[in-house]
Amino acid sequence: MIEELTSVVLQVDLPEHKLEKGDIGTVVLVHGNGKGYEVEFLTLAGETIAVVTVSANQVRSIKKREIAHARMVGLSRTA
């Protein structure tokens, strides 16, 4: 189970929240003993983009040797 205040990686696109697979957020609340999570997604400048409830299969822990990648919010990868 992922614990509160842990950074996680989004596993799916959530276009209604301007979020894309690979975005990094912070778990702020654990639901149902790890069945779901409330995750806050911020810009690198600290602006909250969204606080979203996701199921456990929509996020994962950060793996060793991964590196963050910056993108502009609201722009698709193909734009």
MOPAC internal coordinates of N, CA, C and O (Angstrom, degrees):
PM7 1SCF
backbone

  N    0.0000 0     0.00 0     0.00 0    0    0    0
  C    1.4521 1     0.00 0     0.00 0    1    0    0
  C    1.5243 1   109.19 1     0.00 0    2    1    0
  O    1.2310 1   121.12 1   -40.12 1    3    2    1
  N    1.3000 1   115.47 1   139.88 1    3    2    1
  C    1.4612 1   122.17 1   176.23 1    5    3    2
  C    1.5292 1   107.95 1   -82.59 1    6    5    3
  O    1.2310 1   120.35 1   -44.04 1    7    6    5
  N    1.3094 1   116.94 1   135.96 1    7    6    5
  C    1.4620 1   121.78 1  -177.58 1    9    7    6
  C    1.5196 1   111.48 1   -95.63 1   10    9    7
  O    1.2310 1   120.96 1   -18.63 1   11   10    9
  N    1.3440 1   115.77 1   161.37 1   11   10    9
  C    1.4585 1   121.75 1   175.56 1   13   11   10
  C    1.5206 1   110.12 1   -57.50 1   14   13   11
  O    1.2310 1   121.02 1   -32.97 1   15   14   13
  N    1.3224 1   115.66 1   147.03 1   15   14   13
  C    1.4669 1   125.84 1   179.53 1   17   15   14
  C    1.5241 1   113.67 1    70.46 1   18   17   15
  O    1.2310 1   120.65 1  -164.78 1   19   18   17
  N    1.3369 1   116.36 1    15.22 1   19   18   17
  C    1.4579 1   121.53 1   175.38 1   21   19   18
  C    1.5270 1   108.98 1   -92.56 1   22   21   19
  O    1.2310 1   120.42 1   -42.38 1   23   22   21
  N    1.3264 1   116.81 1   137.62 1   23   22   21
  C    1.4656 1   120.93 1   173.99 1   25   23   22
  C    1.5162 1   109.05 1   -76.25 1   26   25   23
  O    1.2310 1   120.74 1   -41.62 1   27   26   25
  N    1.3317 1   116.18 1   138.38 1   27   26   25
  C    1.4636 1   122.38 1  -178.92 1   29   27   26
  C    1.5253 1   109.92 1  -133.27 1   30   29   27
  O    1.2310 1   121.34 1   -18.37 1   31   30   29
  N    1.3235 1   115.05 1   161.63 1   31   30   29
  C    1.4625 1   122.55 1   178.56 1   33   31   30
  C    1.5239 1   108.49 1  -109.74 1   34   33   31
  O    1.2310 1   120.68 1   -49.88 1   35   34   33
  N    1.3147 1   116.31 1   130.12 1   35   34   33
  C    1.4596 1   121.82 1   177.38 1   37   35   34
  C    1.5179 1   109.69 1   -70.78 1   38   37   35
  O    1.2310 1   120.32 1   -46.18 1   39   38   37
  N    1.3224 1   116.99 1   133.82 1   39   38   37
  C    1.4701 1   122.89 1  -176.86 1   41   39   38
  C    1.5231 1   113.47 1   -98.58 1   42   41   39
  O    1.2310 1   120.15 1   172.92 1   43   42   41
  N    1.3276 1   117.32 1    -7.08 1   43   42   41
  C    1.4651 1   121.79 1  -176.94 1   45   43   42
  C    1.5237 1   109.05 1  -139.18 1   46   45   43
  O    1.2310 1   120.40 1   -22.69 1   47   46   45
  N    1.3276 1   116.84 1   157.31 1   47   46   45
  C    1.4572 1   120.75 1   171.02 1   49   47   46
  C    1.5216 1   109.07 1   -75.29 1   50   49   47
  O    1.2310 1   120.58 1   -40.15 1   51   50   49
  N    1.3226 1   116.49 1   139.85 1   51   50   49
  C    1.4672 1   122.79 1   173.00 1   53   51   50
  C    1.5326 1   107.15 1  -127.62 1   54   53   51
  O    1.2310 1   120.04 1  -106.03 1   55   54   53
  N    1.3463 1   117.52 1    73.97 1   55   54   53
  C    1.4656 1   120.72 1  -173.52 1   57   55   54
  C    1.5245 1   113.68 1   -60.49 1   58   57   55
  O    1.2310 1   120.24 1   152.60 1   59   58   57
  N    1.3252 1   117.15 1   -27.40 1   59   58   57
  C    1.4691 1   119.47 1   178.97 1   61   59   58
  C    1.5271 1   111.95 1   -66.50 1   62   61   59
  O    1.2310 1   120.68 1   164.33 1   63   62   61
  N    1.3331 1   116.30 1   -15.67 1   63   62   61
  C    1.4678 1   121.81 1   177.91 1   65   63   62
  C    1.5344 1   111.71 1  -114.81 1   66   65   63
  O    1.2310 1   120.56 1  -171.78 1   67   66   65
  N    1.3513 1   116.53 1     8.22 1   67   66   65
  C    1.4675 1   123.00 1  -178.09 1   69   67   66
  C    1.5329 1   111.68 1    62.74 1   70   69   67
  O    1.2310 1   120.63 1  -147.93 1   71   70   69
  N    1.3267 1   116.39 1    32.07 1   71   70   69
  C    1.4608 1   121.89 1  -179.03 1   73   71   70
  C    1.5223 1   109.86 1  -112.72 1   74   73   71
  O    1.2310 1   121.30 1   -33.17 1   75   74   73
  N    1.3350 1   115.11 1   146.83 1   75   74   73
  C    1.4569 1   121.23 1   179.92 1   77   75   74
  C    1.5188 1   110.66 1  -125.92 1   78   77   75
  O    1.2310 1   121.21 1   -25.94 1   79   78   77
  N    1.3195 1   115.29 1   154.06 1   79   78   77
  C    1.4615 1   121.15 1   174.09 1   81   79   78
  C    1.5242 1   108.57 1   -50.57 1   82   81   79
  O    1.2310 1   120.86 1   -47.48 1   83   82   81
  N    1.3279 1   115.96 1   132.52 1   83   82   81
  C    1.4552 1   120.87 1  -178.86 1   85   83   82
  C    1.5150 1   113.99 1   100.66 1   86   85   83
  O    1.2310 1   120.05 1   164.37 1   87   86   85
  N    1.3451 1   117.52 1   -15.63 1   87   86   85
  C    1.4632 1   119.63 1   177.04 1   89   87   86
  C    1.5230 1   109.97 1   -65.04 1   90   89   87
  O    1.2310 1   120.73 1   -32.92 1   91   90   89
  N    1.3173 1   116.20 1   147.08 1   91   90   89
  C    1.4536 1   122.31 1  -177.21 1   93   91   90
  C    1.5221 1   109.63 1  -105.59 1   94   93   91
  O    1.2310 1   121.08 1   -47.44 1   95   94   93
  N    1.3301 1   115.54 1   132.56 1   95   94   93
  C    1.4577 1   121.41 1   177.84 1   97   95   94
  C    1.5201 1   110.17 1  -133.69 1   98   97   95
  O    1.2310 1   121.34 1    -2.42 1   99   98   97
  N    1.3207 1   115.05 1   177.58 1   99   98   97
  C    1.4602 1   121.62 1   179.53 1  101   99   98
  C    1.5181 1   109.73 1  -120.29 1  102  101   99
  O    1.2310 1   120.35 1   -50.81 1  103  102  101
  N    1.3192 1   116.94 1   129.19 1  103  102  101
  C    1.4630 1   121.79 1   177.33 1  105  103  102
  C    1.5247 1   108.04 1   -69.40 1  106  105  103
  O    1.2310 1   120.67 1   -56.93 1  107  106  105
  N    1.3261 1   116.32 1   123.07 1  107  106  105
  C    1.4626 1   120.40 1   178.80 1  109  107  106
  C    1.5308 1   111.77 1  -109.01 1  110  109  107
  O    1.2310 1   120.39 1   166.27 1  111  110  109
  N    1.3355 1   116.85 1   -13.73 1  111  110  109
  C    1.4612 1   120.85 1   178.68 1  113  111  110
  C    1.5282 1   108.74 1  -158.22 1  114  113  111
  O    1.2310 1   120.91 1   -41.57 1  115  114  113
  N    1.3148 1   115.86 1   138.43 1  115  114  113
  C    1.4672 1   121.76 1   177.43 1  117  115  114
  C    1.5219 1   107.84 1  -103.59 1  118  117  115
  O    1.2310 1   120.32 1   -49.49 1  119  118  117
  N    1.3241 1   117.00 1   130.51 1  119  118  117
  C    1.4650 1   122.69 1   178.87 1  121  119  118
  C    1.5271 1   110.45 1  -107.01 1  122  121  119
  O    1.2310 1   120.40 1   -40.47 1  123  122  121
  N    1.3271 1   116.84 1   139.53 1  123  122  121
  C    1.4602 1   122.20 1   170.72 1  125  123  122
  C    1.5054 1   114.41 1    53.64 1  126  125  123
  O    1.2310 1   120.28 1  -135.28 1  127  126  125
  N    1.3262 1   117.08 1    44.72 1  127  126  125
  C    1.4660 1   121.24 1   177.57 1  129  127  126
  C    1.5331 1   112.09 1    55.44 1  130  129  127
  O    1.2310 1   120.90 1  -140.30 1  131  130  129
  N    1.3480 1   115.88 1    39.70 1  131  130  129
  C    1.4592 1   120.80 1   175.64 1  133  131  130
  C    1.5108 1   115.49 1    97.73 1  134  133  131
  O    1.2310 1   119.76 1  -173.25 1  135  134  133
  N    1.3296 1   118.06 1     6.75 1  135  134  133
  C    1.4712 1   120.07 1   177.45 1  137  135  134
  C    1.5224 1   111.46 1   -75.64 1  138  137  135
  O    1.2310 1   120.76 1   159.18 1  139  138  137
  N    1.3247 1   116.15 1   -20.82 1  139  138  137
  C    1.4571 1   121.27 1   179.05 1  141  139  138
  C    1.5106 1   109.98 1  -159.89 1  142  141  139
  O    1.2310 1   121.61 1   -11.03 1  143  142  141
  N    1.3406 1   114.53 1   168.97 1  143  142  141
  C    1.4540 1   120.18 1  -175.55 1  145  143  142
  C    1.5180 1   110.75 1  -144.05 1  146  145  143
  O    1.2310 1   120.88 1   -30.88 1  147  146  145
  N    1.3047 1   115.92 1   149.12 1  147  146  145
  C    1.4515 1   122.87 1   167.31 1  149  147  146
  C    1.5301 1   104.66 1   -97.41 1  150  149  147
  O    1.2310 1   120.29 1   -59.38 1  151  150  149
  N    1.3317 1   117.05 1   120.62 1  151  150  149
  C    1.4645 1   121.28 1  -174.17 1  153  151  150
  C    1.5238 1   109.50 1  -123.90 1  154  153  151
  O    1.2310 1   120.96 1   -48.08 1  155  154  153
  N    1.3346 1   115.77 1   131.92 1  155  154  153
  C    1.4610 1   121.54 1   177.01 1  157  155  154
  C    1.5229 1   108.68 1   -99.64 1  158  157  155
  O    1.2310 1   121.16 1   -48.58 1  159  158  157
  N    1.3298 1   115.39 1   131.42 1  159  158  157
  C    1.4545 1   122.24 1   177.99 1  161  159  158
  C    1.5258 1   108.38 1  -113.70 1  162  161  159
  O    1.2310 1   121.15 1   -52.07 1  163  162  161
  N    1.3300 1   115.41 1   127.93 1  163  162  161
  C    1.4655 1   122.31 1  -176.10 1  165  163  162
  C    1.5222 1   110.65 1  -121.46 1  166  165  163
  O    1.2310 1   121.09 1   -25.30 1  167  166  165
  N    1.3413 1   115.52 1   154.70 1  167  166  165
  C    1.4591 1   119.06 1   167.68 1  169  167  166
  C    1.5242 1   107.61 1   -75.23 1  170  169  167
  O    1.2310 1   120.28 1   -11.38 1  171  170  169
  N    1.3174 1   117.07 1   168.62 1  171  170  169
  C    1.4636 1   120.65 1   178.00 1  173  171  170
  C    1.5249 1   111.29 1   -65.62 1  174  173  171
  O    1.2310 1   120.07 1   160.87 1  175  174  173
  N    1.3425 1   117.46 1   -19.13 1  175  174  173
  C    1.4590 1   122.05 1   177.71 1  177  175  174
  C    1.5367 1   112.02 1   -87.83 1  178  177  175
  O    1.2310 1   120.23 1   179.36 1  179  178  177
  N    1.3348 1   117.17 1    -0.64 1  179  178  177
  C    1.4580 1   121.16 1   176.28 1  181  179  178
  C    1.5136 1   115.94 1    94.13 1  182  181  179
  O    1.2310 1   119.57 1  -172.21 1  183  182  181
  N    1.3345 1   118.42 1     7.79 1  183  182  181
  C    1.4645 1   122.03 1   178.06 1  185  183  182
  C    1.5276 1   109.67 1   -82.36 1  186  185  183
  O    1.2310 1   120.34 1   -52.55 1  187  186  185
  N    1.3227 1   116.95 1   127.45 1  187  186  185
  C    1.4607 1   120.43 1   177.46 1  189  187  186
  C    1.5208 1   109.85 1   -69.92 1  190  189  187
  O    1.2310 1   120.88 1   -55.00 1  191  190  189
  N    1.3224 1   115.92 1   125.00 1  191  190  189
  C    1.4648 1   122.22 1   175.75 1  193  191  190
  C    1.5188 1   109.90 1   -89.86 1  194  193  191
  O    1.2310 1   120.67 1   135.95 1  195  194  193
  N    1.3372 1   116.32 1   -44.05 1  195  194  193
  C    1.4612 1   120.56 1  -178.41 1  197  195  194
  C    1.5178 1   109.90 1  -163.88 1  198  197  195
  O    1.2310 1   121.52 1   -29.86 1  199  198  197
  N    1.3184 1   114.70 1   150.14 1  199  198  197
  C    1.4576 1   122.53 1   167.03 1  201  199  198
  C    1.5213 1   104.54 1  -118.58 1  202  201  199
  O    1.2310 1   120.84 1   -64.91 1  203  202  201
  N    1.3230 1   116.00 1   115.09 1  203  202  201
  C    1.4551 1   121.78 1  -168.32 1  205  203  202
  C    1.5246 1   111.01 1  -125.49 1  206  205  203
  O    1.2310 1   120.85 1   -40.36 1  207  206  205
  N    1.3306 1   115.99 1   139.64 1  207  206  205
  C    1.4608 1   121.08 1   171.54 1  209  207  206
  C    1.5186 1   107.64 1   -88.51 1  210  209  207
  O    1.2310 1   120.82 1   -55.63 1  211  210  209
  N    1.3254 1   116.05 1   124.37 1  211  210  209
  C    1.4608 1   121.47 1  -179.15 1  213  211  210
  C    1.5173 1   109.79 1  -127.89 1  214  213  211
  O    1.2310 1   120.84 1   -23.79 1  215  214  213
  N    1.3218 1   115.99 1   156.21 1  215  214  213
  C    1.4629 1   120.16 1   174.02 1  217  215  214
  C    1.5288 1   108.64 1   -81.58 1  218  217  215
  O    1.2310 1   120.82 1   -16.76 1  219  218  217
  N    1.3139 1   116.04 1   163.24 1  219  218  217
  C    1.4643 1   121.38 1  -176.79 1  221  219  218
  C    1.5240 1   112.22 1   -58.37 1  222  221  219
  O    1.2310 1   119.78 1   147.93 1  223  222  221
  N    1.3229 1   118.03 1   -32.07 1  223  222  221
  C    1.4686 1   119.88 1  -178.06 1  225  223  222
  C    1.5324 1   112.98 1   -81.19 1  226  225  223
  O    1.2310 1   119.91 1   177.71 1  227  226  225
  N    1.3288 1   117.78 1    -2.29 1  227  226  225
  C    1.4623 1   120.59 1   178.99 1  229  227  226
  C    1.5277 1   113.14 1   -94.25 1  230  229  227
  O    1.2310 1   120.16 1   172.76 1  231  230  229
  N    1.3276 1   117.30 1    -7.24 1  231  230  229
  C    1.4637 1   121.43 1   177.01 1  233  231  230
  C    1.5221 1   109.24 1  -135.98 1  234  233  231
  O    1.2310 1   121.30 1   -18.17 1  235  234  233
  N    1.3251 1   115.12 1   161.83 1  235  234  233
  C    1.4630 1   119.92 1   176.56 1  237  235  234
  C    1.5220 1   108.12 1  -146.04 1  238  237  235
  O    1.2310 1   121.52 1   -16.81 1  239  238  237
  N    1.3165 1   114.69 1   163.19 1  239  238  237
  C    1.4566 1   120.82 1   175.89 1  241  239  238
  C    1.5239 1   109.62 1   -69.88 1  242  241  239
  O    1.2310 1   120.90 1   -24.92 1  243  242  241
  N    1.3210 1   115.89 1   155.08 1  243  242  241
  C    1.4554 1   121.03 1   175.00 1  245  243  242
  C    1.5231 1   108.58 1   -72.88 1  246  245  243
  O    1.2310 1   120.72 1   -43.14 1  247  246  245
  N    1.3263 1   116.22 1   136.86 1  247  246  245
  C    1.4654 1   121.79 1  -179.75 1  249  247  246
  C    1.5256 1   110.37 1   -94.97 1  250  249  247
  O    1.2310 1   121.22 1   -24.87 1  251  250  249
  N    1.3235 1   115.27 1   155.13 1  251  250  249
  C    1.4653 1   120.05 1   175.49 1  253  251  250
  C    1.5164 1   109.01 1   -59.40 1  254  253  251
  O    1.2310 1   121.19 1   -33.86 1  255  254  253
  N    1.3218 1   115.32 1   146.14 1  255  254  253
  C    1.4615 1   124.31 1   175.77 1  257  255  254
  C    1.5195 1   113.79 1    69.35 1  258  257  255
  O    1.2310 1   119.38 1  -164.00 1  259  258  257
  N    1.3355 1   118.80 1    16.00 1  259  258  257
  C    1.4633 1   120.72 1   171.61 1  261  259  258
  C    1.5245 1   108.42 1   -87.26 1  262  261  259
  O    1.2310 1   121.16 1   -28.14 1  263  262  261
  N    1.3063 1   115.38 1   151.86 1  263  262  261
  C    1.4584 1   120.90 1   179.31 1  265  263  262
  C    1.5241 1   108.48 1  -126.79 1  266  265  263
  O    1.2310 1   120.92 1   -36.66 1  267  266  265
  N    1.3293 1   115.85 1   143.34 1  267  266  265
  C    1.4669 1   120.48 1   178.59 1  269  267  266
  C    1.5304 1   109.54 1   -74.50 1  270  269  267
  O    1.2310 1   120.75 1   -25.67 1  271  270  269
  N    1.3272 1   116.17 1   154.33 1  271  270  269
  C    1.4534 1   122.81 1   179.66 1  273  271  270
  C    1.5266 1   107.73 1  -133.74 1  274  273  271
  O    1.2310 1   120.01 1   -50.49 1  275  274  273
  N    1.3096 1   117.59 1   129.51 1  275  274  273
  C    1.4652 1   121.41 1  -178.61 1  277  275  274
  C    1.5304 1   110.70 1   -87.16 1  278  277  275
  O    1.2310 1   121.29 1   -34.23 1  279  278  277
  N    1.3421 1   115.14 1   145.77 1  279  278  277
  C    1.4642 1   122.15 1   173.87 1  281  279  278
  C    1.5199 1   108.01 1  -149.34 1  282  281  279
  O    1.2310 1   120.32 1   -20.76 1  283  282  281
  N    1.3055 1   117.00 1   159.24 1  283  282  281
  C    1.4568 1   121.70 1   176.35 1  285  283  282
  C    1.5295 1   109.00 1   -80.51 1  286  285  283
  O    1.2310 1   119.99 1   -45.49 1  287  286  285
  N    1.3078 1   117.62 1   134.51 1  287  286  285
  C    1.4640 1   122.09 1  -178.40 1  289  287  286
  C    1.5280 1   109.89 1   -68.02 1  290  289  287
  O    1.2310 1   121.43 1   -44.53 1  291  290  289
  N    1.3215 1   114.88 1   135.47 1  291  290  289
  C    1.4487 1   121.06 1   175.80 1  293  291  290
  C    1.5139 1   114.05 1    89.30 1  294  293  291
  O    1.2310 1   119.79 1   173.92 1  295  294  293
  N    1.3285 1   118.01 1    -6.08 1  295  294  293
  C    1.4553 1   121.18 1   177.47 1  297  295  294
  C    1.5164 1   108.99 1  -101.97 1  298  297  295
  O    1.2310 1   120.61 1   -48.50 1  299  298  297
  N    1.3144 1   116.43 1   131.50 1  299  298  297
  C    1.4613 1   119.50 1   179.92 1  301  299  298
  C    1.5249 1   109.95 1   -75.34 1  302  301  299
  O    1.2310 1   121.04 1   -16.90 1  303  302  301
  N    1.3166 1   115.62 1   163.10 1  303  302  301
  C    1.4629 1   120.97 1   179.67 1  305  303  302
  C    1.5254 1   111.88 1   -63.30 1  306  305  303
  O    1.2310 1   120.24 1   155.12 1  307  306  305
  N    1.3289 1   117.15 1   -24.88 1  307  306  305
  C    1.4570 1   120.39 1  -176.23 1  309  307  306
  C    1.5249 1   112.56 1   -95.42 1  310  309  307
  O    1.2310 1   120.15 1   177.19 1  311  310  309
  N    1.3297 1   117.31 1    -2.81 1  311  310  309
  C    1.4972 1   119.62 1  -177.85 1  313  311  310
  C    1.5099 1   110.93 1   -77.03 1  314  313  311
  O    1.2310 1   120.10 1   180.00 1  315  314  313

